[in-house]
Amino acid sequence: QVQLVESGGGLVQPGGSLRLSCAASGIALRMKDMAWYRQAPGKQRELVAHITWTGNTNYADSVKGRFSISRDNAKNTVYLQMNSLKPEDTAVYLCNQGGVAGNWGQGTQVTVSS
């Protein structure tokens, strides 16, 4: 049974930073593409960042230059480093493997507010 467990969310002031983690069990991530999505209240779920199993990355325009996705295959974990956070980054952040029909974590809440 595949499980993805996110952690690292919380309340942060605008301009601050957070690092989210997604720890996987029941699956080896080293040959898998992984992604982070987010969903804000009343909005559609959106793709934030994607990393291929070879390490290539892609980002939503809204987070380019501020967010960074990375992976540690030895720890079977994917990370999302978020810098220069803005109030509009407030959302539940979800880890994904295998696309929309794939495996999802339960999400971690990120709130950016002064």
Disulfide bonds with the S-S distance in Angstrom:
Cys22-Cys95 2.02
